[in-house]
Amino acid sequence: MVNVMKGILVKCDPALKQFLLHLDETLKLGRKFIIQDLDEEYVFISEDIMDVLQAKIDDLLDQIAFPIVDKHT
């Protein structure tokens, strides 16, 4: 019998991959979402978690982003 899972192949840098693995291991999104850790750049994740995951990544980027201040205006 073959099991088929619908998912999304995600290519990421090492830092983002470690963040995804951390979210998955600590159940920060409420459940495990990584179907398969493929190699250094790719993970296969559940398709239905994508909106929640994108919001979490956006929050992280907002926290580490620096505002651009133009001192000439």
Secondary structure, DSSP 4 states (H G I P E B T S, - for coil): ------EEEEE--HHHHHHHHHHHHTTTTSS--EEEE-SSSEEEEEGGGHHHHHHHHHHHHHHHPPPP--TT-
